[in-house]
Amino acid sequence: MKILKLLAVPMLMMLFLSSCSSVQVLSDYDKEANFNEYKTYAFYKTGIDKVQISDLDKKRILRAIEAEMSNRGFTKSENPDLLVSIFTKEKEEVDIYNNFRGGFGWGGWGWNPYYFGGGWGGGWGGGAFASTRTEGSLYIDLIDTDSKELVWQGKGVGNLGNIENIEKKEERIREFVAEILMQYPPNQVAAK
């Protein structure tokens, strides 16, 4: 039974960490907009210039959006139907894991009735540890150029991590953009 408990904690941690890699997506849209009319796009420079991330990450996001828009049959144009803008939010999350089961525990040389984790090799009582992660949100806005109004917004939220490997960072950005734009065009219910 003890072996089963010892194996359950690492397995739960692996499940938790793998679930952090997914992107949670939400989208909203103007139900009056006719999304079948939109065929061309351009980037809304004024909005994109305000985004407070590195210029390199902006380029990565815009390249990923270009690829996804192209996959959906859109063409980039000087006279677009839609303007594409982005903005980002980032927050630091702290996760605390407590495996303390109470009672007496072995914390080194001699008995310790106030065991709270101990170091290497110590403890029957479990312990607590904390980890931090960066959770980021990427918003993609589609603005009708004629009406100058927002017609669609997609938001992706997920764990960004501190990715030092450029290829992995670009892959994560492409994943965010693809998941968000998978919601476009919205499934509109035909008007009765």
N, C-alpha and C positions, 0 to 999 in steps of 0.2 A: 504494500500500500504506500509506503514511504517513497519507493521508486516512482510510482505513478504520480505522486504529488510533485516530486522533483522534476519530472519530465513535463508536467503540465505547465509550469511557469515559463520555461523557455519556449514551449510551443505557442502559448498565448502571446508572448512577446513577439515572436515571428509573425503571427497573424496580425497583431496590432501594427507592426512596422510595415508589413506589406499593404495593409489597408491605407496607410498614410500616403502611398504613392498615387492613389487615384485622385481624380479631379472631380469635385462636386460642381455641377453646372445648373444654373438657373437662367431663364430668359424671359423677356417681356416684350410685348409688341403692341403697336397701334392696330386695333382690329379693323379700322377703316382703311388702312393702307392696302393697296393692291400689289402684292409682292411679285406677281407675274410680270409687272411692267419694268422692274429693275433688271437691267442687263449690264450696265457699266458702273465703274466706281473710280474714285480717286481718294487719296489720303487727305484728311483735314489737318493741314500743317499747323494751324494755330492751336488746335487742341492737343496735337501730339507733342508740340514744343513745350507744353506746360507739364508733361509727365515727368515726375521726378525720379527717374532711373537713369542709368548710364546710357550714353548714346549707343554703345555697342549692344546693350540689351534691347533698346528701341529698334535698332536695325534687325536684330534677330526676330523680334515680334512681328515687325512689318513684313519681313521676308516670309515668315510662316503664314501670315494673313494673305499675302499675294498668292502663295501656292494653293491655299484652301479656296480662295475666291476663284482662281483659275480652274480648279477641280470642279467647281460648281457652275462653270460656264460663263463666269463674269470676265469682262475685259477691262483693263485699265484705260482711262480716257481723259482727255483734256476737257471734255464736256460731259461729265458723269451724271448718272441718275442718282447715285448715292455717294455720300462722303463717309469715309471710315475714320473714326477717331478711337483712341484708346485712353484709358487711365488705369492706374494701379494703386493698390493699397497693400501694406505689409504690416504684420504684427508678430511679435515674439510670443510664443506660447510656452508655458512651463507645465510639464507633466510630472506628477509625483506618484510614484508607485510604492505602496506600503505593503510589505509582506510580513509585518510583525504579528506574531500569533500569541504574544503574551507569555507569562510564566518565566521560569528560570531558563537560562541559556549559558552555554559555555562561551566565554569571551576571551579566552587566552589562558594564562596561568591562574588557576583557582576559580572558584564559583563566583558569578556576578549576578545578583538577584535583580539588577536594573539593566538588563541587556537591551540595547537598542540597535543592534546590527553587528558591531564588531568589525574587525578587519579580515584579512586573508586567513582562511582556515577556521575562523571562529563562528560560533553561533548555531544554535538549533532554532532560534526565534525568528529568523528571516532577516528583516531589515527594511529600510526605506532608501530609495534613491530617486533622484530627479533628473530630468533631461529637458533641454530646451530645443525648440524647433521654430523655424520661421514659416508662418502661414501667409501666403500671398493671395491676392485677388487680382485678376485681370479682367477688365471690362472692355468689351468691344461694342461701340455705338455705331449704328447705321442711320444716317441723316438724309432725308429726302432733300435734294438740292432745290427743287421747285418751291416747296412749302417751307424749307429751312427748319423742319421739325424732326425730332427723333422719331423713327418708325420702328426700330428694333434695338434691343440691348441684350447682350449676352454677358454672363459673369461666370468665371471659373475660379474656384477656391481650392487650394491644395497646398501641400507641404512642399516648400521650395528647397529646403535643405541648403547647406553651404556647398554648392557644387563647384569644385575647382576644375574638374575636367570639362573643357570647352565642348567636346562632342556630347557629353551627357547633359550639359546645360542646354545646348541647342535642341537636343531630343526632348527634354522636359518642356521647353517653350513650345515646340511643335505639338506636343501632346496637349498642352493647355489650349492652344488655338484650335486644334482639330476638334477637341471635345466641345468647346464653346460653339463653334460654327456648325457643328452637327445639328444644333437646334434651329438652324436657319435653312430654308424659310420655315416659319411656324406652320403648324397644322391648323389651318383656318377652317372653321365650320362654315359651310356655304350658307349664305343668308337665305331666309325663307320668304 
